[in-house]
């Protein structure tokens, strides 16, 4: 049987404190920026300058991507228009000049198909997910 602890026994108590700071974004919060400034004055300025340059680069990349998409869409519209014209031109040739009805029907379908495909794909892309 153990003796009850006496009043004179020293008990050691350890308290551990862990703190973690996290931020999201290119620029740290002001308190952290002050810490960098206290180490060396240029550090805070460099961090802000890097964030500004990164932002400018991101804007430029997004701008180029958007311009590329616009060019691709414009080119696709031109090609679709050419295919439609060729299809209707062939339909006119087969129908009026050569009097070939099956070829006329195929040419009309060939000329109309790009319009239908473009309309359907445009509708599918515009539907909210």
PyMOL commands that set and color helices and strands:
alter all, ss='L'
color gray80, all
select helices_A, chain A and resi 30-39+41-97+101-126
alter helices_A, ss='H'
color red, helices_A
deselect
rebuild
show_as cartoon
